[in-house]
Amino acid sequence: MKRSLLDILCCPVCKGDLALGVIKEDEAGIIEGTLTCARCSVAYPISDGIPDLLPRTDPHPASNQ
Ligand SMILES: [Zn+2]
């Protein structure tokens, strides 16, 4: 993902700002890294250049049996 994308991304849970942590980057942008929400303290991974912003909070844990 491009660094400029950070300006339009926000936390899917609280809509807060995300802090970028870069693990691997090339001229096209960030390849591996993390996006961390300062408010929720949830870290979303970036892998293969794709930010994975699926909410990590699960109100219904899969243990209904
Ligand atoms: Zn958040």
N, CA, C, O and the ligand as a Tripos MOL2 file, in Angstrom:
@<TRIPOS>MOLECULE
protein
  261   259    66     0     0
PROTEIN
NO_CHARGES

@<TRIPOS>ATOM
      1 N           0.8390   -1.1930    0.0000 N.3       1 MET1
      2 CA          0.0000    0.0000    0.0000 C.3       1 MET1
      3 C           0.8770    1.2470    0.0000 C.2       1 MET1
      4 O           1.9950    1.2440    0.5160 O.2       1 MET1
      5 N           0.3520    2.2900   -0.5800 N.am      2 LYS2
      6 CA          1.0950    3.5510   -0.5720 C.3       2 LYS2
      7 C           0.9590    4.2390    0.7890 C.2       2 LYS2
      8 O          -0.0570    4.1140    1.4740 O.2       2 LYS2
      9 N           2.0070    4.9640    1.1530 N.am      3 ARG3
     10 CA          1.9440    5.6920    2.4150 C.3       3 ARG3
     11 C           0.7990    6.6990    2.4380 C.2       3 ARG3
     12 O           0.2180    6.9710    3.4890 O.2       3 ARG3
     13 N           0.4800    7.2560    1.2510 N.am      4 SER4
     14 CA         -0.5880    8.2630    1.1940 C.3       4 SER4
     15 C          -1.9430    7.6730    1.5640 C.2       4 SER4
     16 O          -2.8590    8.3900    1.9670 O.2       4 SER4
     17 N          -2.0560    6.3400    1.4210 N.am      5 LEU5
     18 CA         -3.3110    5.6850    1.7560 C.3       5 LEU5
     19 C          -3.6280    5.8290    3.2440 C.2       5 LEU5
     20 O          -4.7870    5.7640    3.6540 O.2       5 LEU5
     21 N          -2.5930    6.0240    4.0310 N.am      6 LEU6
     22 CA         -2.7850    6.1590    5.4730 C.3       6 LEU6
     23 C          -3.7070    7.3260    5.8010 C.2       6 LEU6
     24 O          -4.4170    7.3020    6.8060 O.2       6 LEU6
     25 N          -3.6940    8.3510    4.9440 N.am      7 ASP7
     26 CA         -4.5200    9.5340    5.1970 C.3       7 ASP7
     27 C          -6.0110    9.2320    5.1290 C.2       7 ASP7
     28 O          -6.8110    9.9000    5.7830 O.2       7 ASP7
     29 N          -6.3880    8.2240    4.3360 N.am      8 ILE8
     30 CA         -7.8150    7.9320    4.1770 C.3       8 ILE8
     31 C          -8.2490    6.6870    4.9370 C.2       8 ILE8
     32 O          -9.4400    6.3850    5.0080 O.2       8 ILE8
     33 N          -7.2920    5.9650    5.5030 N.am      9 LEU9
     34 CA         -7.6510    4.8010    6.2890 C.3       9 LEU9
     35 C          -7.9120    5.2050    7.7350 C.2       9 LEU9
     36 O          -7.2650    6.1040    8.2710 O.2       9 LEU9
     37 N          -8.8680    4.5290    8.3500 N.am     10 CYS10
     38 CA         -9.0870    4.7320    9.7720 C.3      10 CYS10
     39 C          -9.5020    3.4030   10.3890 C.2      10 CYS10
     40 O          -9.8080    2.4330    9.6960 O.2      10 CYS10
     41 N          -9.4990    3.3970   11.6900 N.am     11 CYS11
     42 CA         -9.8530    2.1810   12.4070 C.3      11 CYS11
     43 C         -11.3020    1.8030   12.1000 C.2      11 CYS11
     44 O         -12.1920    2.6400   12.2450 O.2      11 CYS11
     45 N         -11.5620    0.5510   11.6760 N.am     12 PRO12
     46 CA        -12.9330    0.1320   11.3510 C.3      12 PRO12
     47 C         -13.8260    0.0350   12.5830 C.2      12 PRO12
     48 O         -15.0500   -0.0100   12.4620 O.2      12 PRO12
     49 N         -13.2240    0.0020   13.7530 N.am     13 VAL13
     50 CA        -14.0080   -0.1240   14.9840 C.3      13 VAL13
     51 C         -14.4060    1.2460   15.5310 C.2      13 VAL13
     52 O         -15.5790    1.4930   15.8100 O.2      13 VAL13
     53 N         -13.4250    2.1320   15.6810 N.am     14 CYS14
     54 CA        -13.7130    3.4130   16.3290 C.3      14 CYS14
     55 C         -13.4930    4.6010   15.4040 C.2      14 CYS14
     56 O         -13.6880    5.7440   15.8170 O.2      14 CYS14
     57 N         -13.0950    4.3570   14.1730 N.am     15 LYS15
     58 CA        -12.8210    5.4150   13.1850 C.3      15 LYS15
     59 C         -11.6560    6.3110   13.5990 C.2      15 LYS15
     60 O         -11.5120    7.4250   13.0980 O.2      15 LYS15
     61 N         -10.8390    5.8240   14.5040 N.am     16 GLY16
     62 CA         -9.6890    6.6030   14.9500 C.3      16 GLY16
     63 C          -8.5430    6.5210   13.9580 C.2      16 GLY16
     64 O          -8.5610    5.7220   13.0220 O.2      16 GLY16
     65 N          -7.5580    7.3550   14.1830 N.am     17 ASP17
     66 CA         -6.3730    7.3530   13.3280 C.3      17 ASP17
     67 C          -5.5340    6.1050   13.5630 C.2      17 ASP17
     68 O          -5.5040    5.5470   14.6590 O.2      17 ASP17
     69 N          -4.8550    5.6840   12.5020 N.am     18 LEU18
     70 CA         -3.9970    4.5090   12.5830 C.3      18 LEU18
     71 C          -2.5340    4.9270   12.5110 C.2      18 LEU18
     72 O          -2.1640    5.8180   11.7460 O.2      18 LEU18
     73 N          -1.7160    4.2710   13.3160 N.am     19 ALA19
     74 CA         -0.2830    4.5230   13.2900 C.3      19 ALA19
     75 C           0.3880    3.4460   12.4510 C.2      19 ALA19
     76 O           0.1560    2.2530   12.6480 O.2      19 ALA19
     77 N           1.2210    3.8800   11.5150 N.am     20 LEU20
     78 CA          1.8570    2.9480   10.6010 C.3      20 LEU20
     79 C           3.1820    2.4380   11.1560 C.2      20 LEU20
     80 O           4.0320    3.2090   11.6010 O.2      20 LEU20
     81 N           3.3320    1.1320   11.1160 N.am     21 GLY21
     82 CA          4.6060    0.5210   11.4640 C.3      21 GLY21
     83 C           5.0930   -0.2580   10.2570 C.2      21 GLY21
     84 O           4.4120   -1.1730    9.7950 O.2      21 GLY21
     85 N           6.2520    0.0880    9.7460 N.am     22 VAL22
     86 CA          6.7560   -0.5170    8.5180 C.3      22 VAL22
     87 C           7.7510   -1.6300    8.8340 C.2      22 VAL22
     88 O           8.7190   -1.4260    9.5670 O.2      22 VAL22
     89 N           7.4990   -2.7950    8.2760 N.am     23 ILE23
     90 CA          8.4370   -3.9100    8.3850 C.3      23 ILE23
     91 C           9.2450   -4.0250    7.0960 C.2      23 ILE23
     92 O          10.4620   -4.2070    7.1280 O.2      23 ILE23
     93 N           8.5510   -3.9180    5.9610 N.am     24 LYS24
     94 CA          9.2160   -4.0020    4.6660 C.3      24 LYS24
     95 C           8.5700   -3.0120    3.7080 C.2      24 LYS24
     96 O           7.3450   -2.9090    3.6400 O.2      24 LYS24
     97 N           9.4030   -2.2850    2.9670 N.am     25 GLU25
     98 CA          8.8840   -1.2570    2.0660 C.3      25 GLU25
     99 C           9.7600   -1.2040    0.8240 C.2      25 GLU25
    100 O          10.9760   -1.3810    0.8980 O.2      25 GLU25
    101 N           9.1220   -0.9560   -0.3280 N.am     26 ASP26
    102 CA          9.9000   -0.7090   -1.5320 C.3      26 ASP26
    103 C           9.3790    0.5580   -2.2040 C.2      26 ASP26
    104 O           8.6010    1.2980   -1.6010 O.2      26 ASP26
    105 N           9.7900    0.8170   -3.4320 N.am     27 GLU27
    106 CA          9.4120    2.0710   -4.0820 C.3      27 GLU27
    107 C           7.9050    2.1850   -4.3170 C.2      27 GLU27
    108 O           7.3840    3.2870   -4.4870 O.2      27 GLU27
    109 N           7.2060    1.0470   -4.3270 N.am     28 ALA28
    110 CA          5.7590    1.0610   -4.5590 C.3      28 ALA28
    111 C           4.9770    1.3500   -3.2800 C.2      28 ALA28
    112 O           3.8040    1.7210   -3.3340 O.2      28 ALA28
    113 N           5.6220    1.1800   -2.1470 N.am     29 GLY29
    114 CA          4.9140    1.4160   -0.8990 C.3      29 GLY29
    115 C           5.2780    0.3820    0.1500 C.2      29 GLY29
    116 O           6.3220   -0.2680    0.0870 O.2      29 GLY29
    117 N           4.3810    0.2540    1.1170 N.am     30 ILE30
    118 CA          4.6420   -0.6670    2.2220 C.3      30 ILE30
    119 C           4.2140   -2.0790    1.8350 C.2      30 ILE30
    120 O           3.0820   -2.2960    1.4030 O.2      30 ILE30
    121 N           5.1110   -3.0180    1.9900 N.am     31 ILE31
    122 CA          4.8370   -4.4210    1.6630 C.3      31 ILE31
    123 C           4.3550   -5.1660    2.9100 C.2      31 ILE31
    124 O           3.3360   -5.8560    2.8900 O.2      31 ILE31
    125 N           5.0970   -5.0110    3.9670 N.am     32 GLU32
    126 CA          4.7340   -5.6680    5.2210 C.3      32 GLU32
    127 C           4.7780   -4.6350    6.3380 C.2      32 GLU32
    128 O           5.6710   -3.7890    6.3910 O.2      32 GLU32
    129 N           3.8100   -4.7200    7.2150 N.am     33 GLY33
    130 CA          3.8180   -3.7910    8.3320 C.3      33 GLY33
    131 C           2.5610   -3.9520    9.1630 C.2      33 GLY33
    132 O           1.8470   -4.9490    9.0630 O.2      33 GLY33
    133 N           2.3110   -2.9520    9.9800 N.am     34 THR34
    134 CA          1.1280   -2.9770   10.8150 C.3      34 THR34
    135 C           0.4980   -1.5920   10.8520 C.2      34 THR34
    136 O           1.1830   -0.5740   10.7440 O.2      34 THR34
    137 N          -0.8050   -1.5780   11.0070 N.am     35 LEU35
    138 CA         -1.5480   -0.3450   11.2600 C.3      35 LEU35
    139 C          -2.1460   -0.4990   12.6620 C.2      35 LEU35
    140 O          -2.9480   -1.3990   12.9110 O.2      35 LEU35
    141 N          -1.7480    0.3800   13.5550 N.am     36 THR36
    142 CA         -2.1850    0.2410   14.9380 C.3      36 THR36
    143 C          -3.1040    1.3880   15.3250 C.2      36 THR36
    144 O          -2.7880    2.5570   15.1030 O.2      36 THR36
    145 N          -4.2430    1.0410   15.9040 N.am     37 CYS37
    146 CA         -5.1650    2.0590   16.3890 C.3      37 CYS37
    147 C          -4.7550    2.4680   17.7950 C.2      37 CYS37
    148 O          -4.6310    1.6330   18.6910 O.2      37 CYS37
    149 N          -4.5480    3.7690   17.9730 N.am     38 ALA38
    150 CA         -4.1130    4.2600   19.2770 C.3      38 ALA38
    151 C          -5.2350    4.1470   20.3020 C.2      38 ALA38
    152 O          -4.9780    3.9880   21.4950 O.2      38 ALA38
    153 N          -6.4690    4.2280   19.8390 N.am     39 ARG39
    154 CA         -7.5910    4.1950   20.7740 C.3      39 ARG39
    155 C          -7.9440    2.7840   21.2140 C.2      39 ARG39
    156 O          -8.1620    2.5380   22.4000 O.2      39 ARG39
    157 N          -8.0010    1.8410   20.2500 N.am     40 CYS40
    158 CA         -8.3620    0.4570   20.5800 C.3      40 CYS40
    159 C          -7.1490   -0.4010   20.9190 C.2      40 CYS40
    160 O          -7.2850   -1.4870   21.4810 O.2      40 CYS40
    161 N          -5.9620    0.0920   20.5740 N.am     41 SER41
    162 CA         -4.7500   -0.7050   20.7270 C.3      41 SER41
    163 C          -4.8380   -1.9970   19.9270 C.2      41 SER41
    164 O          -4.2730   -3.0180   20.3200 O.2      41 SER41
    165 N          -5.5470   -1.9480   18.8050 N.am     42 VAL42
    166 CA         -5.6410   -3.1010   17.9200 C.3      42 VAL42
    167 C          -4.6900   -2.8830   16.7550 C.2      42 VAL42
    168 O          -4.6480   -1.8020   16.1680 O.2      42 VAL42
    169 N          -3.9240   -3.9210   16.4240 N.am     43 ALA43
    170 CA         -2.9950   -3.8350   15.3040 C.3      43 ALA43
    171 C          -3.5470   -4.6140   14.1180 C.2      43 ALA43
    172 O          -3.9120   -5.7820   14.2480 O.2      43 ALA43
    173 N          -3.6060   -3.9610   12.9640 N.am     44 TYR44
    174 CA         -4.0600   -4.6050   11.7350 C.3      44 TYR44
    175 C          -2.8530   -4.8680   10.8560 C.2      44 TYR44
    176 O          -2.0520   -3.9600   10.6330 O.2      44 TYR44
    177 N          -2.6990   -6.0770   10.3550 N.am     45 PRO45
    178 CA         -1.5110   -6.3970    9.5650 C.3      45 PRO45
    179 C          -1.5940   -5.8810    8.1360 C.2      45 PRO45
    180 O          -2.6710   -5.7900    7.5470 O.2      45 PRO45
    181 N          -0.4300   -5.5470    7.5960 N.am     46 ILE46
    182 CA         -0.2970   -5.3080    6.1560 C.3      46 ILE46
    183 C           0.5590   -6.4500    5.6260 C.2      46 ILE46
    184 O           1.6940   -6.6360    6.0640 O.2      46 ILE46
    185 N           0.0130   -7.2160    4.6800 N.am     47 SER47
    186 CA          0.8070   -8.2920    4.0970 C.3      47 SER47
    187 C           0.6380   -8.2750    2.5820 C.2      47 SER47
    188 O          -0.4560   -8.0400    2.0680 O.2      47 SER47
    189 N           1.7320   -8.5260    1.8820 N.am     48 ASP48
    190 CA          1.7450   -8.4570    0.4110 C.3      48 ASP48
    191 C           1.2220   -7.1170   -0.0940 C.2      48 ASP48
    192 O           0.6400   -7.0440   -1.1760 O.2      48 ASP48
    193 N           1.4270   -6.0590    0.6840 N.am     49 GLY49
    194 CA          1.0160   -4.7310    0.2670 C.3      49 GLY49
    195 C          -0.4500   -4.4310    0.5000 C.2      49 GLY49
    196 O          -0.9270   -3.3530    0.1440 O.2      49 GLY49
    197 N          -1.1800   -5.3810    1.1000 N.am     50 ILE50
    198 CA         -2.6160   -5.2040    1.3270 C.3      50 ILE50
    199 C          -2.8890   -5.0110    2.8180 C.2      50 ILE50
    200 O          -2.5720   -5.8860    3.6240 O.2      50 ILE50
    201 N          -3.4760   -3.8720    3.1880 N.am     51 PRO51
    202 CA         -3.8520   -3.6990    4.5900 C.3      51 PRO51
    203 C          -5.1000   -4.5030    4.9220 C.2      51 PRO51
    204 O          -6.1070   -4.4210    4.2190 O.2      51 PRO51
    205 N          -5.0300   -5.2800    5.9970 N.am     52 ASP52
    206 CA         -6.1460   -6.1130    6.4310 C.3      52 ASP52
    207 C          -6.8440   -5.3960    7.5810 C.2      52 ASP52
    208 O          -6.4360   -5.4950    8.7380 O.2      52 ASP52
    209 N          -7.9110   -4.6690    7.2330 N.am     53 LEU53
    210 CA         -8.5890   -3.8400    8.2330 C.3      53 LEU53
    211 C          -9.8820   -4.4760    8.7310 C.2      53 LEU53
    212 O         -10.8370   -3.7680    9.0520 O.2      53 LEU53
    213 N          -9.9180   -5.7970    8.7990 N.am     54 LEU54
    214 CA        -11.0940   -6.4380    9.3560 C.3      54 LEU54
    215 C         -11.0890   -6.2510   10.8680 C.2      54 LEU54
    216 O         -10.0580   -6.4250   11.5180 O.2      54 LEU54
    217 N         -12.2350   -5.8990   11.4200 N.am     55 PRO55
    218 CA        -12.2980   -5.7160   12.8760 C.3      55 PRO55
    219 C         -11.9090   -6.9940   13.6040 C.2      55 PRO55
    220 O         -12.3230   -8.0930   13.2330 O.2      55 PRO55
    221 N         -11.1160   -6.8290   14.6330 N.am     56 ARG56
    222 CA        -10.6580   -7.9880   15.4010 C.3      56 ARG56
    223 C         -11.5620   -8.2890   16.5930 C.2      56 ARG56
    224 O         -11.4650   -9.3440   17.2200 O.2      56 ARG56
    225 N         -12.4390   -7.3400   16.8860 N.am     57 THR57
    226 CA        -13.3340   -7.5680   18.0180 C.3      57 THR57
    227 C         -14.4920   -8.4460   17.5710 C.2      57 THR57
    228 O         -15.1380   -8.1380   16.5690 O.2      57 THR57
    229 N         -14.7670   -9.5140   18.2730 N.am     58 ASP58
    230 CA        -15.8160  -10.4420   17.8990 C.3      58 ASP58
    231 C         -16.8220  -10.5340   19.0540 C.2      58 ASP58
    232 O         -16.5240  -11.1270   20.0900 O.2      58 ASP58
    233 N         -18.0060   -9.9510   18.8770 N.am     59 PRO59
    234 CA        -18.9940   -9.9590   19.9610 C.3      59 PRO59
    235 C         -19.6210  -11.3360   20.1660 C.2      59 PRO59
    236 O         -20.2410  -11.5880   21.1990 O.2      59 PRO59
    237 N         -19.4640  -12.2270   19.1850 N.am     60 HIS60
    238 CA        -20.0580  -13.5540   19.3080 C.3      60 HIS60
    239 C         -19.0010  -14.6330   19.0710 C.2      60 HIS60
    240 O         -18.9000  -15.1710   17.9690 O.2      60 HIS60
    241 N         -18.2400  -14.9410   20.0680 N.am     61 PRO61
    242 CA        -17.2030  -15.9870   19.9060 C.3      61 PRO61
    243 C         -17.8110  -17.2980   19.4620 C.2      61 PRO61
    244 O         -18.8970  -17.6730   19.9040 O.2      61 PRO61
    245 N         -17.1080  -17.9940   18.5850 N.am     62 ALA62
    246 CA        -17.6280  -19.2240   18.0030 C.3      62 ALA62
    247 C         -17.4940  -20.3890   18.9730 C.2      62 ALA62
    248 O         -16.7710  -21.3510   18.7180 O.2      62 ALA62
    249 N         -18.1960  -20.2840   20.0760 N.am     63 SER63
    250 CA        -18.1410  -21.3660   21.0670 C.3      63 SER63
    251 C         -19.5370  -21.6190   21.5960 C.2      63 SER63
    252 O         -19.7570  -21.6640   22.8060 O.2      63 SER63
    253 N         -20.4820  -21.7840   20.6780 N.am     64 ASN64
    254 CA        -21.8730  -21.9430   21.0630 C.3      64 ASN64
    255 C         -22.2680  -23.3830   21.3290 C.2      64 ASN64
    256 O         -23.4300  -23.6550   21.6300 O.2      64 ASN64
    257 N         -21.3260  -24.3110   21.2230 N.am     65 GLN65
    258 CA        -21.7000  -25.7140   21.3500 C.3      65 GLN65
    259 C         -21.3720  -26.3010   22.7150 C.2      65 GLN65
    260 O         -21.6340  -27.4780   22.9600 O.2      65 GLN65
    261 ZN         -9.8720    1.9430   16.9480 Zn       66 ZN66
@<TRIPOS>BOND
     1     1     2 1
     2     2     3 1
     3     3     4 2
     4     3     5 am
     5     5     6 1
     6     6     7 1
     7     7     8 2
     8     7     9 am
     9     9    10 1
    10    10    11 1
    11    11    12 2
    12    11    13 am
    13    13    14 1
    14    14    15 1
    15    15    16 2
    16    15    17 am
    17    17    18 1
    18    18    19 1
    19    19    20 2
    20    19    21 am
    21    21    22 1
    22    22    23 1
    23    23    24 2
    24    23    25 am
    25    25    26 1
    26    26    27 1
    27    27    28 2
    28    27    29 am
    29    29    30 1
    30    30    31 1
    31    31    32 2
    32    31    33 am
    33    33    34 1
    34    34    35 1
    35    35    36 2
    36    35    37 am
    37    37    38 1
    38    38    39 1
    39    39    40 2
    40    39    41 am
    41    41    42 1
    42    42    43 1
    43    43    44 2
    44    43    45 am
    45    45    46 1
    46    46    47 1
    47    47    48 2
    48    47    49 am
    49    49    50 1
    50    50    51 1
    51    51    52 2
    52    51    53 am
    53    53    54 1
    54    54    55 1
    55    55    56 2
    56    55    57 am
    57    57    58 1
    58    58    59 1
    59    59    60 2
    60    59    61 am
    61    61    62 1
    62    62    63 1
    63    63    64 2
    64    63    65 am
    65    65    66 1
    66    66    67 1
    67    67    68 2
    68    67    69 am
    69    69    70 1
    70    70    71 1
    71    71    72 2
    72    71    73 am
    73    73    74 1
    74    74    75 1
    75    75    76 2
    76    75    77 am
    77    77    78 1
    78    78    79 1
    79    79    80 2
    80    79    81 am
    81    81    82 1
    82    82    83 1
    83    83    84 2
    84    83    85 am
    85    85    86 1
    86    86    87 1
    87    87    88 2
    88    87    89 am
    89    89    90 1
    90    90    91 1
    91    91    92 2
    92    91    93 am
    93    93    94 1
    94    94    95 1
    95    95    96 2
    96    95    97 am
    97    97    98 1
    98    98    99 1
    99    99   100 2
   100    99   101 am
   101   101   102 1
   102   102   103 1
   103   103   104 2
   104   103   105 am
   105   105   106 1
   106   106   107 1
   107   107   108 2
   108   107   109 am
   109   109   110 1
   110   110   111 1
   111   111   112 2
   112   111   113 am
   113   113   114 1
   114   114   115 1
   115   115   116 2
   116   115   117 am
   117   117   118 1
   118   118   119 1
   119   119   120 2
   120   119   121 am
   121   121   122 1
   122   122   123 1
   123   123   124 2
   124   123   125 am
   125   125   126 1
   126   126   127 1
   127   127   128 2
   128   127   129 am
   129   129   130 1
   130   130   131 1
   131   131   132 2
   132   131   133 am
   133   133   134 1
   134   134   135 1
   135   135   136 2
   136   135   137 am
   137   137   138 1
   138   138   139 1
   139   139   140 2
   140   139   141 am
   141   141   142 1
   142   142   143 1
   143   143   144 2
   144   143   145 am
   145   145   146 1
   146   146   147 1
   147   147   148 2
   148   147   149 am
   149   149   150 1
   150   150   151 1
   151   151   152 2
   152   151   153 am
   153   153   154 1
   154   154   155 1
   155   155   156 2
   156   155   157 am
   157   157   158 1
   158   158   159 1
   159   159   160 2
   160   159   161 am
   161   161   162 1
   162   162   163 1
   163   163   164 2
   164   163   165 am
   165   165   166 1
   166   166   167 1
   167   167   168 2
   168   167   169 am
   169   169   170 1
   170   170   171 1
   171   171   172 2
   172   171   173 am
   173   173   174 1
   174   174   175 1
   175   175   176 2
   176   175   177 am
   177   177   178 1
   178   178   179 1
   179   179   180 2
   180   179   181 am
   181   181   182 1
   182   182   183 1
   183   183   184 2
   184   183   185 am
   185   185   186 1
   186   186   187 1
   187   187   188 2
   188   187   189 am
   189   189   190 1
   190   190   191 1
   191   191   192 2
   192   191   193 am
   193   193   194 1
   194   194   195 1
   195   195   196 2
   196   195   197 am
   197   197   198 1
   198   198   199 1
   199   199   200 2
   200   199   201 am
   201   201   202 1
   202   202   203 1
   203   203   204 2
   204   203   205 am
   205   205   206 1
   206   206   207 1
   207   207   208 2
   208   207   209 am
   209   209   210 1
   210   210   211 1
   211   211   212 2
   212   211   213 am
   213   213   214 1
   214   214   215 1
   215   215   216 2
   216   215   217 am
   217   217   218 1
   218   218   219 1
   219   219   220 2
   220   219   221 am
   221   221   222 1
   222   222   223 1
   223   223   224 2
   224   223   225 am
   225   225   226 1
   226   226   227 1
   227   227   228 2
   228   227   229 am
   229   229   230 1
   230   230   231 1
   231   231   232 2
   232   231   233 am
   233   233   234 1
   234   234   235 1
   235   235   236 2
   236   235   237 am
   237   237   238 1
   238   238   239 1
   239   239   240 2
   240   239   241 am
   241   241   242 1
   242   242   243 1
   243   243   244 2
   244   243   245 am
   245   245   246 1
   246   246   247 1
   247   247   248 2
   248   247   249 am
   249   249   250 1
   250   250   251 1
   251   251   252 2
   252   251   253 am
   253   253   254 1
   254   254   255 1
   255   255   256 2
   256   255   257 am
   257   257   258 1
   258   258   259 1
   259   259   260 2
@<TRIPOS>SUBSTRUCTURE
     1 MET1         2 RESIDUE 1 A MET
     2 LYS2         6 RESIDUE 1 A LYS
     3 ARG3        10 RESIDUE 1 A ARG
     4 SER4        14 RESIDUE 1 A SER
     5 LEU5        18 RESIDUE 1 A LEU
     6 LEU6        22 RESIDUE 1 A LEU
     7 ASP7        26 RESIDUE 1 A ASP
     8 ILE8        30 RESIDUE 1 A ILE
     9 LEU9        34 RESIDUE 1 A LEU
    10 CYS10       38 RESIDUE 1 A CYS
    11 CYS11       42 RESIDUE 1 A CYS
    12 PRO12       46 RESIDUE 1 A PRO
    13 VAL13       50 RESIDUE 1 A VAL
    14 CYS14       54 RESIDUE 1 A CYS
    15 LYS15       58 RESIDUE 1 A LYS
    16 GLY16       62 RESIDUE 1 A GLY
    17 ASP17       66 RESIDUE 1 A ASP
    18 LEU18       70 RESIDUE 1 A LEU
    19 ALA19       74 RESIDUE 1 A ALA
    20 LEU20       78 RESIDUE 1 A LEU
    21 GLY21       82 RESIDUE 1 A GLY
    22 VAL22       86 RESIDUE 1 A VAL
    23 ILE23       90 RESIDUE 1 A ILE
    24 LYS24       94 RESIDUE 1 A LYS
    25 GLU25       98 RESIDUE 1 A GLU
    26 ASP26      102 RESIDUE 1 A ASP
    27 GLU27      106 RESIDUE 1 A GLU
    28 ALA28      110 RESIDUE 1 A ALA
    29 GLY29      114 RESIDUE 1 A GLY
    30 ILE30      118 RESIDUE 1 A ILE
    31 ILE31      122 RESIDUE 1 A ILE
    32 GLU32      126 RESIDUE 1 A GLU
    33 GLY33      130 RESIDUE 1 A GLY
    34 THR34      134 RESIDUE 1 A THR
    35 LEU35      138 RESIDUE 1 A LEU
    36 THR36      142 RESIDUE 1 A THR
    37 CYS37      146 RESIDUE 1 A CYS
    38 ALA38      150 RESIDUE 1 A ALA
    39 ARG39      154 RESIDUE 1 A ARG
    40 CYS40      158 RESIDUE 1 A CYS
    41 SER41      162 RESIDUE 1 A SER
    42 VAL42      166 RESIDUE 1 A VAL
    43 ALA43      170 RESIDUE 1 A ALA
    44 TYR44      174 RESIDUE 1 A TYR
    45 PRO45      178 RESIDUE 1 A PRO
    46 ILE46      182 RESIDUE 1 A ILE
    47 SER47      186 RESIDUE 1 A SER
    48 ASP48      190 RESIDUE 1 A ASP
    49 GLY49      194 RESIDUE 1 A GLY
    50 ILE50      198 RESIDUE 1 A ILE
    51 PRO51      202 RESIDUE 1 A PRO
    52 ASP52      206 RESIDUE 1 A ASP
    53 LEU53      210 RESIDUE 1 A LEU
    54 LEU54      214 RESIDUE 1 A LEU
    55 PRO55      218 RESIDUE 1 A PRO
    56 ARG56      222 RESIDUE 1 A ARG
    57 THR57      226 RESIDUE 1 A THR
    58 ASP58      230 RESIDUE 1 A ASP
    59 PRO59      234 RESIDUE 1 A PRO
    60 HIS60      238 RESIDUE 1 A HIS
    61 PRO61      242 RESIDUE 1 A PRO
    62 ALA62      246 RESIDUE 1 A ALA
    63 SER63      250 RESIDUE 1 A SER
    64 ASN64      254 RESIDUE 1 A ASN
    65 GLN65      258 RESIDUE 1 A GLN
    66 ZN66       261 GROUP 0 **** ****
